[in-house]
Amino acid sequence: MKKQLLALFIGCTIVISGFSQKTKTTNFKPYPFEKAKGNENNTKSAQTLLLKKIVSPFDSIVFNYNFDEQRQRYYSVGEVYTDVDFPEFNFKTDFIYDSNMNMIKANTFSWINNQWFYSCYEEFEYDSLGRKTIRVNANNLGTGFVIGGRGYYTYNEQGQLVEYLQKIHNGNDVYEDLNKVVYVYDNNKLVRTIDYYNSFCQWVEPYYGDYIYDSITNLRLRLENSGFYEDVNMIEFETKYEWTRSSSNKVAQRDYYRAASSNTWATRTSDKYEFLYDETTDRYPIYPTVTDYKAPWEEWFVAEVMGNPNVLTKHSWWTENNDTGRLDYILDAEYQYEQVTIGLNDVKGNDINISVFPNPTKDKINIECSTPLSNAFVKVYNSLGKEVMSKKLNGSEVNLSSLSQGLYLVNIISNGKIVKQEKIVKN
């Protein structure tokens, strides 16, 4: 029986004889709000877990990281995917960052003729708040790179992504609208994506994705995808992803359903993942950079869920066999970690008394120091470890109104050293 490649890190869906799964992804799927523990780590260093490898009987992926001394953080700089049976599917990707640690380029290499071939890349531009603004993709078919298209990200006043527009390159630096995704929010949560394509200079709405959340935890439960058919002016069900959570609110199972009719779902799942976690550790993991093509798996690559470490140790996969109609077991994939130490407040002058308040906050925080700081900066990171703000500290007030609701890490830096690190919640 041939096996289907893990969809975990591959940007397209691959259908192998005997198995099939229809997937629909957009360029952005934000994390649900994951509230962290309120306690502060007062030690000079902390041990954490670095995801280094995911291994199954059929394939593996190895992650590479660099450590930034100034920010005291690990950043993923590459990954290598290896298929045991089909070496032609092997690939590796290298990530390049700017001085603000924004990922500005992803270079992908394919395994062709027993060597790595530089096959494609993505380049990104960012605004002053660290948000993606432009994406450029290029492909090398053997005669050099050709720009395939440009994408444009648009945000609302709350900093939420509201549109991604993709233009196709027609040559001679001419770009034409191809498709776009519109993101709809309710109470600061993504509730709908609308996919459009350009048809004779008009936008057509063929596809919807509705996100449903638990009313108590506010964590995601389902993604229901529907298609819009102009000829009958009707929306019809297509596919559904459903997340079942454990008592600790971590994702225990992900089920995939097809539509049974235009307005009903099949009662039997067509594809299933089950997840196991290390519930004994108090160490928060570091996961690799989440790129656009990993968007369907962002739900799993969250360092903490409702204040608890989210250390994923294994997932098991079943999918439907088209020949028998049964849900057949495919594989187990193990997650392998390396224990690392990160310095926290590990600087000279650590006896400086610094207060960051209020916490939680709505728009602003105040920073009060017992001793004046020299050459002081404030850097703010989101729950993915991505820097979303960097500014020189002038006075005691820092305006966070441009950031969306969520958990953030605030680093106060003096003369290139971290003198205070604080988790804050922005409401």
PyMOL commands that set and color helices and strands:
alter all, ss='L'
color gray80, all
select helices_A, chain A and resi 87-89+292-297
alter helices_A, ss='H'
color red, helices_A
select strands_A, chain A and resi 45-55+59-68+73-83+91-97+103-112+115-126+132-140+145-155+161-169+175-186+189-199+202-213+220-229+234-245+251-258+271-277+285-286+304-305+308-309+312-320+327-343+354-357+364-369+376-381+387-392+397-399+406-414+417-426
alter strands_A, ss='S'
color yellow, strands_A
deselect
rebuild
show_as cartoon
